């Protein structure tokens, strides 16, 4: 399958792995790239020297294109940018910030830039900043999210309507059928997070992976909008956040409750009660931890089957 996204990145399938903190190390990124997608290293949970190590290991593990996901609110983002340029990374997915500051510098070094948005306003601003593509991430997504709570089904056509760039759909894309639905709405590719978080190659703790596949519908909620909106699995920490809301907590009190290292505690260290467990709504769909190879094969098979079924239903 060749389209705007496969041509842009030089990959076989228009499937991009989400650059999730504490999940997206070099093993996951290289595995996705080796099986036809675009793997991303999640720089948001890495000190600069750790990012450099993961990039170098990923280069040894794959000869296919891969990229780095870079949250622009990261305190050492300038050091990450320096490493990305020095290591000649081909693709950067930026998020959680204004792409206008760094996009010109990255493109000056021949790096393709994709920015993640949750509304049409920032899609248009990103296009004006000169990015090469847009990720339209709906309310269903895990991790940091938009405040508007616009669903993926609504967001994709809205962004396509106002933006001429290739659009990658994210949020609730956990199967080939979901990929077909996103493409039918106008997406040129998909970004998959939660399904890869529960993969063998994900760098997250086994406790977190098992909690993902044990979850049911209704087990996640978008919260902490006063800080940075994040979708969390329900656990002891989440319950305390809800109690704080009921007690009229201020933004400062919520920040104090969140503290530092909460995501690492949950996803990387496996503390299922006191950690942040960031995952998308689609987690309820998964019932097993799978290898990247199996996940990619399933996506392609299900996508082709879904397209075939749709063709048989034409009027």
Backbone torsions as a table, in degrees:
resi	resn	phi	psi	omega
1	UNK	NA	118.7	178.8
2	UNK	-116.4	131.0	176.2
3	UNK	-153.2	-165.1	-175.8
4	UNK	-59.8	-38.7	-176.1
5	UNK	-76.3	-43.6	178.2
6	UNK	-63.5	-37.6	178.7
7	UNK	-69.4	-40.0	-178.9
8	UNK	-61.3	-42.3	-174.2
9	UNK	-102.0	-10.6	-177.8
10	UNK	70.6	43.3	-177.8
11	UNK	-120.2	170.1	-176.1
12	UNK	-83.9	-44.0	-177.6
13	UNK	-118.9	145.7	180.0
14	UNK	-80.8	55.2	-178.2
15	UNK	-121.9	119.4	179.9
16	UNK	-110.8	132.6	177.1
17	UNK	-81.4	134.3	178.4
18	UNK	-63.1	138.9	178.6
19	UNK	-88.2	69.3	-170.7
20	UNK	-82.3	134.1	177.4
21	UNK	-62.5	140.5	178.2
22	UNK	66.3	2.3	177.5
23	UNK	-118.2	-32.4	-165.0
24	UNK	-105.2	70.9	174.2
25	UNK	-88.1	-171.4	-175.2
26	UNK	-65.3	-31.7	-179.5
27	UNK	-64.0	-45.3	179.7
28	UNK	-68.0	-47.5	-177.9
29	UNK	-60.0	-46.3	-178.5
30	UNK	-67.1	-36.1	179.7
31	UNK	-65.0	-44.0	178.9
32	UNK	-63.1	-44.1	179.0
33	UNK	-63.3	-41.5	-179.5
34	UNK	-64.7	-22.3	-178.3
35	UNK	-107.3	22.8	167.2
36	UNK	103.2	-8.0	178.0
37	UNK	-99.1	-167.4	174.1
38	UNK	-111.3	111.4	177.0
39	UNK	-82.5	145.5	178.2
40	UNK	-126.8	134.5	171.6
41	UNK	-85.8	128.8	-178.4
42	UNK	-85.4	96.4	-174.0
43	UNK	-73.2	-16.0	-174.2
44	UNK	-63.7	-19.3	179.3
45	UNK	-109.7	18.8	-173.5
46	UNK	-124.6	133.3	166.3
47	UNK	-65.5	157.3	-177.8
48	UNK	-51.7	-44.5	-177.8
49	UNK	-68.5	-28.0	176.8
50	UNK	-72.2	-41.2	176.6
51	UNK	-59.5	-45.7	179.7
52	UNK	-59.3	-41.3	178.6
53	UNK	-63.0	-44.0	-179.1
54	UNK	-66.3	-39.2	178.0
55	UNK	-61.9	-45.6	-178.3
56	UNK	-66.1	-37.8	177.2
57	UNK	-69.2	-36.1	179.1
58	UNK	-66.1	-39.1	177.6
59	UNK	-60.3	-35.2	179.5
60	UNK	-76.1	-25.4	-175.0
61	UNK	-91.1	-14.8	179.7
62	UNK	-149.9	147.1	172.2
63	UNK	-106.3	11.2	179.6
64	UNK	-95.4	163.1	178.4
65	UNK	-62.8	140.5	170.7
66	UNK	-145.8	167.6	-177.6
67	UNK	-139.3	-172.7	179.3
68	UNK	-126.3	134.0	172.1
69	UNK	-93.4	125.1	-171.6
70	UNK	-125.6	103.0	172.6
71	UNK	-68.3	122.6	-173.2
72	UNK	-74.3	-9.3	175.9
73	UNK	-86.9	-1.5	-179.9
74	UNK	-62.0	131.2	-173.8
75	UNK	-61.9	-26.3	179.7
76	UNK	-110.0	35.9	-174.9
77	UNK	-60.3	-34.0	-179.9
78	UNK	-64.3	-36.3	177.2
79	UNK	-69.4	-37.8	176.3
80	UNK	-63.0	-41.7	178.6
81	UNK	-60.4	-43.8	179.1
82	UNK	-59.2	-43.2	-179.9
83	UNK	-66.3	-44.3	-179.9
84	UNK	-58.5	-42.3	178.9
85	UNK	-69.4	-45.2	-178.2
86	UNK	-63.5	-37.0	-178.6
87	UNK	-85.4	1.6	177.1
88	UNK	57.2	44.2	173.9
89	UNK	-64.0	138.9	-174.0
90	UNK	-87.8	-27.3	-173.6
91	UNK	-139.2	135.6	172.9
92	UNK	-124.9	127.9	170.5
93	UNK	-101.1	114.5	179.6
94	UNK	-100.9	153.8	-177.9
95	UNK	-155.7	169.6	172.2
96	UNK	52.1	55.7	178.5
97	UNK	162.2	-177.2	-178.1
98	UNK	-89.5	116.2	-178.6
99	UNK	-71.8	-11.7	-176.5
100	UNK	-63.1	-28.6	-175.9
101	UNK	-71.6	-40.6	-170.2
102	UNK	-108.1	-21.8	-176.0
103	UNK	-56.5	-46.5	-179.7
104	UNK	-58.7	-41.5	179.8
105	UNK	-64.5	-44.9	-179.9
106	UNK	-62.5	-44.3	-178.7
107	UNK	-69.1	-29.5	175.3
108	UNK	-59.9	-28.5	179.4
109	UNK	-98.1	16.1	175.2
110	UNK	77.3	19.3	-177.4
111	UNK	-94.9	129.7	175.4
112	UNK	-76.7	137.2	-175.6
113	UNK	-121.2	131.0	176.7
114	UNK	-125.1	133.0	-178.9
115	UNK	-115.8	142.1	-178.9
116	UNK	-92.7	128.1	-180.0
117	UNK	-132.0	161.2	178.1
118	UNK	-124.0	6.3	177.9
119	UNK	-154.8	169.2	-175.8
120	UNK	-71.9	-31.7	-179.6
121	UNK	-57.7	-48.3	-177.6
122	UNK	-78.2	-22.7	172.6
123	UNK	-63.7	-45.5	179.6
124	UNK	-66.3	-41.0	178.6
125	UNK	-64.4	-39.1	179.6
126	UNK	-64.4	-41.2	177.9
127	UNK	-62.3	-40.6	178.4
128	UNK	-64.7	-28.0	179.2
129	UNK	-77.5	-10.3	175.4
130	UNK	95.0	18.2	178.1
131	UNK	-68.3	162.1	-176.0
132	UNK	-90.7	-21.7	-180.0
133	UNK	-161.9	167.4	-178.1
134	UNK	-123.2	138.6	165.8
135	UNK	-100.2	117.3	175.5
136	UNK	-94.9	105.3	-173.1
137	UNK	-104.4	116.4	-177.4
138	UNK	-81.9	170.5	-177.9
139	UNK	-55.9	-25.6	-176.7
140	UNK	-70.4	-17.5	-170.2
141	UNK	-65.7	158.2	175.7
142	UNK	-89.6	175.9	178.0
143	UNK	67.0	-151.5	-178.5
144	UNK	-69.7	142.1	-166.7
145	UNK	-143.4	175.5	177.5
146	UNK	-84.1	154.4	179.9
147	UNK	-79.5	-19.8	-172.3
148	UNK	-75.5	-18.9	-177.4
149	UNK	60.6	36.9	175.4
150	UNK	-82.1	127.9	-177.3
151	UNK	-75.0	160.4	-179.3
152	UNK	-60.0	-40.6	-178.7
153	UNK	-62.3	-33.1	178.6
154	UNK	-83.4	-39.7	-172.3
155	UNK	-68.6	-41.2	-175.9
156	UNK	-56.8	-55.4	-179.3
157	UNK	-65.2	-30.8	176.9
158	UNK	-62.9	-46.2	-179.6
159	UNK	-67.8	-41.8	178.2
160	UNK	-60.1	-31.7	-177.5
161	UNK	-68.7	-32.2	-173.4
162	UNK	-110.1	-3.2	-172.1
163	UNK	-129.8	134.4	-179.2
164	UNK	-94.1	-5.1	-178.5
165	UNK	-78.2	160.2	170.9
166	UNK	-58.6	140.2	-177.8
167	UNK	-117.4	129.8	176.7
168	UNK	-107.3	124.4	-178.5
169	UNK	-85.1	139.2	176.6
170	UNK	-141.7	151.2	179.9
171	UNK	105.3	101.3	178.9
172	UNK	85.0	10.8	-179.9
173	UNK	-93.1	91.3	-176.3
174	UNK	-120.2	9.2	-178.4
175	UNK	-159.0	167.0	176.2
176	UNK	-64.2	-32.0	177.5
177	UNK	-65.3	-42.1	177.3
178	UNK	-64.2	-36.4	176.8
179	UNK	-62.5	-43.6	178.7
180	UNK	-62.0	-39.3	178.9
181	UNK	-63.8	-42.7	179.5
182	UNK	-63.6	-41.3	179.6
183	UNK	-67.0	-35.8	178.0
184	UNK	-64.1	-29.8	178.9
185	UNK	-81.2	-5.6	176.4
186	UNK	117.4	-3.4	179.2
187	UNK	-66.5	150.1	177.2
188	UNK	-98.4	-11.6	178.2
189	UNK	-169.9	179.6	179.9
190	UNK	-132.8	151.8	171.1
191	UNK	-114.8	128.7	-173.0
192	UNK	-115.1	120.0	179.5
193	UNK	-109.1	-68.8	-170.7
194	UNK	-56.5	-40.2	-180.0
195	UNK	-62.1	-38.0	178.6
196	UNK	-78.2	-24.3	174.9
197	UNK	-61.9	-32.6	179.6
198	UNK	-98.5	37.9	176.7
199	UNK	-104.1	162.9	177.8
200	UNK	-60.3	-39.5	-173.6
201	UNK	-82.4	-10.6	177.8
202	UNK	-59.3	143.5	-178.6
203	UNK	-84.9	1.7	178.7
204	UNK	-72.4	164.4	-178.2
205	UNK	-69.6	146.8	179.6
206	UNK	-59.8	-32.4	177.6
207	UNK	-59.9	-42.8	179.7
208	UNK	-66.4	-44.1	179.0
209	UNK	-59.1	-44.6	-179.4
210	UNK	-67.0	-33.3	177.7
211	UNK	-68.7	-36.0	177.9
212	UNK	-60.2	-52.3	-174.5
213	UNK	-74.4	-13.2	176.5
214	UNK	-91.0	-6.3	-175.1
215	UNK	-74.7	159.7	178.5
216	UNK	-124.3	169.6	177.7
217	UNK	-62.5	139.3	-177.0
218	UNK	90.8	0.9	-177.2
219	UNK	-87.8	0.5	177.5
220	UNK	-125.8	153.8	178.2
221	UNK	-145.6	140.1	172.6
222	UNK	-80.4	125.6	-174.1
223	UNK	-145.3	-177.1	177.8
224	UNK	55.5	40.1	-179.7
225	UNK	-63.5	-26.2	-179.7
226	UNK	-68.1	-20.9	177.8
227	UNK	-102.4	-94.2	168.9
228	UNK	-132.3	119.5	-176.8
229	UNK	-53.8	133.4	-177.9
230	UNK	-144.3	138.1	177.7
231	UNK	-94.5	124.0	-173.6
232	UNK	-123.1	143.8	164.8
233	UNK	-67.8	145.6	-179.8
234	UNK	-73.4	129.9	176.2
235	UNK	-157.1	-167.3	-178.3
236	UNK	-60.7	-42.9	178.9
237	UNK	-64.1	-44.4	179.0
238	UNK	-59.4	-41.7	179.5
239	UNK	-60.7	-38.0	179.4
240	UNK	-70.1	-32.7	174.7
241	UNK	-64.3	-44.2	179.3
242	UNK	-63.7	-38.9	177.6
243	UNK	-64.2	-38.7	178.2
244	UNK	-62.3	-40.7	176.6
245	UNK	-61.6	-44.9	-179.8
246	UNK	-61.0	-29.0	-179.5
247	UNK	-90.5	8.0	175.8
248	UNK	74.0	36.8	-177.2
249	UNK	-60.1	142.3	175.2
250	UNK	-81.8	170.6	176.8
251	UNK	-60.2	-39.2	179.3
252	UNK	-65.2	-39.4	179.0
253	UNK	-68.1	-37.6	176.5
254	UNK	-64.6	-41.4	178.5
255	UNK	-63.1	-38.9	178.7
256	UNK	-66.6	-39.7	178.1
257	UNK	-64.7	-41.7	178.9
258	UNK	-64.3	-45.9	178.7
259	UNK	65.6	-154.9	-179.7
260	UNK	-116.9	146.7	174.2
261	UNK	75.0	15.6	-176.4
262	UNK	-68.1	-39.2	179.1
263	UNK	-67.4	-42.2	178.0
264	UNK	-60.6	-42.2	-179.3
265	UNK	-59.1	-41.3	-177.3
266	UNK	-80.4	-54.0	-170.7
267	UNK	-84.2	-35.0	-175.5
268	UNK	-97.1	-36.6	-179.4
269	UNK	-95.2	-13.9	172.6
270	UNK	82.9	20.1	176.3
271	UNK	-82.5	100.6	-172.7
272	UNK	-79.2	-8.5	179.9
273	UNK	-102.9	-42.3	-174.9
274	UNK	-101.5	-7.6	-178.5
275	UNK	-94.1	161.4	169.9
276	UNK	-78.6	127.7	-179.9
277	UNK	-114.9	88.6	-174.2
278	UNK	-85.8	122.4	-179.6
279	UNK	-161.6	158.9	-179.0
280	UNK	-86.2	167.5	179.0
281	UNK	-59.3	-30.4	-175.2
282	UNK	-68.1	-9.7	178.0
283	UNK	-54.3	-31.1	-179.8
284	UNK	-63.5	-17.8	-177.4
285	UNK	-80.7	-22.8	-174.7
286	UNK	-89.0	142.5	177.6
287	UNK	-128.5	8.0	178.1
288	UNK	-157.6	154.3	174.6
289	UNK	-85.0	123.2	-174.3
290	UNK	-120.3	159.3	174.0
291	UNK	-74.8	157.9	176.8
292	UNK	-59.8	-40.5	178.9
293	UNK	-56.7	-47.0	179.6
294	UNK	-64.1	-42.0	-179.0
295	UNK	-62.9	-46.4	-179.2
296	UNK	-64.7	-42.1	178.5
297	UNK	-62.6	-40.2	179.4
298	UNK	-65.0	-41.6	179.2
299	UNK	-59.6	-48.6	-176.6
300	UNK	-65.3	-45.1	-179.5
301	UNK	-62.6	-47.7	-178.1
302	UNK	-66.4	-38.7	178.3
303	UNK	-60.5	-50.5	-178.8
304	UNK	-62.6	-39.4	177.6
305	UNK	-64.0	-42.4	-179.1
306	UNK	-65.0	-42.1	178.4
307	UNK	-63.6	-40.3	177.5
308	UNK	-62.1	-42.1	178.9
309	UNK	-64.5	-40.0	179.8
310	UNK	-64.8	-38.7	179.7
311	UNK	-63.0	-30.5	179.2
312	UNK	-77.9	-8.3	-177.7
313	UNK	-108.5	14.7	179.6
314	UNK	-68.1	150.4	-178.4
315	UNK	-89.7	NA	NA
